[in-house]
C-alpha cells in the first residue's frame, strides 16, 4: 500500500511540474488508473494552455491548426483579440475581462443571452477596434439580433473606439441595431464623432446607464421578462 501511495504521489508531482512547465491553466486527468502490477497511469487527459504564454510555448501553439475554430475565432486570434463564441443573439464588444463578464451577467439578468465574449483589451488600436466590431457585426450567423458596445476607457480612449467603429461601418452593410455605452477618457469627443457619422444615423442608440443600456439591448433582441429575478437581485444587493 505504501508503494502505491508513493507512485501516486510521484505522478501527481510530475503532473504539477508539467503544469508549470507548459504554462497550462488546466490539466484534467480522467481516468487516473492502477493496472494489475500496481503501477499507476494517466489514461486520458484534457489540457488547456494559457494563450498569453504562446511566445514561450511556441512548440505547443504551433500544433493549433484552427480546424475546430469558427471563422470569427480565427479572425479574432489573427487580430489579437480575446473572443469566445456563445449561443445567444446579443453580440458584445467590451474592453476588459471584468467588464465583459459583468456585461454578460447583466444581459442574462434582464432576460437576454450573450452571443460572445469579446474583449478588445486596454491598449487596442483603431484597426483592432474596427476588426472587433466587424467580427460582431458581420457575423454569418443570422442569430445576431442586437449589438452591445460597452466601454470604460482609461488607457484606451473613447475616441479610438469611435474611430474604429466608424471605420468598420464604412465597410459593412449591416442593419443590426447597436446599443452603445461609453465612459471615460475623451468620451465627449467620441460621442460627437459617432453622432456626426452619417452612416450611423438610425442604427446606434446611446446610453449613460449600464442598466438602461442592458435593458434596451435585450429588448431589441426580443428578450426580457425577467422582472421578478431582477427584483430579487436588487433586494439582495440592498437596492
C-alpha positions in Angstrom: 0.0 0.0 0.0 2.9 2.3 0.8 4.4 1.7 -2.6 1.2 2.5 -4.4 0.9 5.7 -2.4 4.4 6.7 -3.3 3.7 6.0 -7.0 0.6 8.1 -6.9 2.5 10.9 -5.2 5.2 10.9 -7.8 2.7 11.0 -10.6 0.9 14.0 -9.1 4.2 15.7 -8.5 5.2 15.2 -12.1 1.8 16.5 -13.3 2.3 19.7 -11.3 5.8 20.2 -12.7 4.4 19.7 -16.2 1.5 22.1 -15.4 4.0 24.8 -14.6 6.5 24.0 -17.3 4.0 24.3 -20.2 2.0 27.3 -18.8 -1.2 25.3 -18.5 -4.3 26.7 -17.0 -6.0 23.3 -16.5 -5.0 19.7 -16.6 -7.8 17.2 -16.1 -6.8 13.5 -15.7 -9.7 11.1 -16.2 -9.2 8.2 -15.5 -6.1 8.0 -13.3 -5.8 4.2 -13.2 -3.9 1.4 -11.5 -3.0 -1.7 -13.6 -2.6 -5.2 -12.3 1.1 -5.0 -11.4 0.4 -2.0 -9.2 1.7 0.8 -11.4 -0.5 3.9 -11.9 -1.1 5.7 -15.2 -2.8 8.8 -16.5 -5.0 7.1 -19.1 -6.6 10.2 -20.6 -6.1 13.9 -20.2 -7.5 17.3 -21.1 -5.1 20.2 -21.2 -5.8 23.9 -21.6 -2.9 26.3 -22.2 -2.6 30.0 -21.4 -2.8 32.0 -24.6 -0.7 34.7 -23.1 2.2 32.2 -22.9 2.2 31.5 -26.6 5.5 33.3 -27.1 7.1 31.0 -24.5 5.4 27.8 -25.7 5.8 28.0 -29.5 6.1 24.3 -30.0 2.7 23.7 -28.3 0.8 26.6 -30.0 2.2 25.6 -33.5 0.1 22.5 -33.1 -3.1 24.6 -33.2 -4.4 24.1 -36.7 -7.6 26.1 -36.2 -9.6 23.2 -37.6 -12.1 23.3 -34.8 -12.3 27.1 -34.6 -15.1 29.2 -36.1 -14.3 31.9 -38.7 -14.8 34.6 -36.0 -12.4 32.8 -33.7 -9.8 32.6 -36.4 -10.1 36.3 -37.2 -10.0 37.3 -33.5 -6.9 35.3 -33.0 -5.3 36.9 -36.0 -6.1 40.4 -34.8 -5.0 39.8 -31.2 -8.5 39.9 -29.7 -9.9 37.7 -26.9 -13.1 36.1 -28.3 -15.3 33.3 -27.2 -18.4 32.3 -29.1 -21.6 31.6 -27.2 -25.2 30.5 -28.0 -27.1 33.8 -27.7 -28.3 36.5 -30.0 -26.7 39.6 -28.4 -23.2 40.3 -29.7 -20.9 42.1 -27.3 -17.8 44.3 -27.7 -16.2 45.3 -24.4 -12.8 46.3 -23.0 -11.5 44.4 -20.0 -12.4 40.9 -18.9 -14.1 42.1 -15.8 -16.4 44.5 -17.6 -17.1 41.8 -20.2 -18.2 39.3 -17.5 -20.4 42.0 -15.9 -21.9 42.8 -19.3 -22.8 39.2 -19.9 -24.2 38.8 -16.4 -26.5 41.8 -16.8 -27.7 40.7 -20.2 -28.7 37.4 -18.6 -30.2 39.2 -15.6 -32.6 41.1 -17.9 -33.6 38.0 -19.9 -31.2 38.1 -22.8 -28.5 35.7 -23.9 -25.0 36.8 -25.0 -23.6 35.6 -28.3 -20.0 36.1 -27.4 -17.3 37.3 -25.1 -15.1 39.8 -27.0 -12.5 41.9 -25.1 -10.6 44.4 -27.2 -8.2 44.9 -24.3 -6.9 48.1 -22.7 -4.4 49.1 -25.4 -6.3 48.4 -28.7 -5.6 50.3 -31.8 -8.1 51.8 -34.2 -7.5 48.8 -36.5 -8.2 46.3 -33.7 -11.4 48.1 -32.7 -12.5 48.1 -36.3 -11.8 44.5 -36.8 -13.5 43.6 -33.5 -16.7 45.5 -34.5 -16.6 43.8 -37.9 -16.4 40.4 -36.2 -19.6 41.0 -34.1 -21.5 43.0 -36.8 -20.8 41.0 -39.9 -21.3 37.5 -38.4 -22.5 34.9 -40.9 -24.6 33.6 -38.1 -28.1 35.1 -38.7 -29.0 34.7 -35.0 -27.4 38.0 -34.0 -30.3 40.5 -33.3 -28.5 43.3 -31.5 -25.0 44.5 -30.6 -23.9 45.9 -27.2 -20.7 48.1 -27.2 -19.8 48.7 -23.6 -16.6 50.6 -23.0 -15.0 52.0 -19.9 -12.0 53.9 -21.2 -8.8 54.6 -19.2 -5.7 54.0 -21.2 -7.8 53.1 -24.2 -9.5 56.3 -25.2 -13.2 56.5 -26.3 -12.3 58.4 -29.5 -10.2 55.3 -30.5 -13.3 53.2 -30.1 -15.4 55.7 -32.1 -12.8 55.9 -34.9 -12.6 52.1 -35.1 -16.4 51.6 -35.1 -16.8 54.3 -37.8 -14.1 52.7 -40.0 -15.8 49.3 -39.6 -19.2 50.7 -40.5 -17.8 52.3 -43.7 -17.1 48.7 -44.9 -20.2 47.0 -43.6 -23.7 46.7 -44.8 -25.4 45.8 -41.5 -28.9 46.6 -40.2 -28.3 45.1 -36.8 -29.2 47.7 -34.1 -26.4 48.8 -31.8 -26.6 50.0 -28.2 -23.5 51.9 -27.2 -22.4 52.9 -23.7 -19.1 54.9 -23.4 -17.5 56.1 -20.2 -14.0 57.6 -19.6 -11.2 59.3 -21.5 -12.4 61.5 -24.4 -16.0 60.3 -24.1 -17.5 63.7 -25.3 -15.2 63.7 -28.4 -16.1 60.1 -29.2 -19.9 60.7 -28.9 -19.6 63.7 -31.2 -17.7 61.7 -33.7 -20.3 58.9 -33.7 -23.3 61.3 -33.8 -21.8 63.2 -36.7 -21.1 60.0 -38.7 -23.9 60.0 -41.3 -23.6 56.2 -41.9 -24.5 55.5 -38.3 -27.7 57.6 -38.1 -30.7 55.5 -37.0 -28.5 52.5 -36.2 -26.9 53.5 -32.9 -28.6 54.2 -29.6 -26.5 55.9 -26.8 -27.0 55.2 -23.1 -25.3 56.5 -19.9 -26.7 53.9 -17.5 -25.3 50.4 -17.6 -28.7 49.0 -16.6 -30.7 51.0 -19.2 -28.3 50.0 -21.9 -28.6 46.3 -21.0 -32.4 46.5 -20.8 -32.6 48.1 -24.2 -30.2 45.7 -26.0 -32.2 42.8 -24.6 -35.4 44.4 -25.8 -34.0 44.9 -29.3 -33.0 41.2 -29.3 -36.5 40.2 -28.5 -35.8 39.1 -24.9 -36.8 40.3 -21.5 -39.4 39.3 -18.9 -37.0 38.6 -16.0 -38.6 41.3 -13.9 -39.0 39.1 -10.8 -35.4 37.9 -11.0 -34.2 41.5 -11.3 -36.2 42.5 -8.3 -34.8 39.7 -6.2 -31.2 40.6 -7.2 -31.7 44.2 -6.3 -33.2 43.2 -3.0 -30.2 41.0 -2.2 -27.9 44.0 -3.1 -29.9 46.3 -0.9 -31.0 48.5 -3.8 
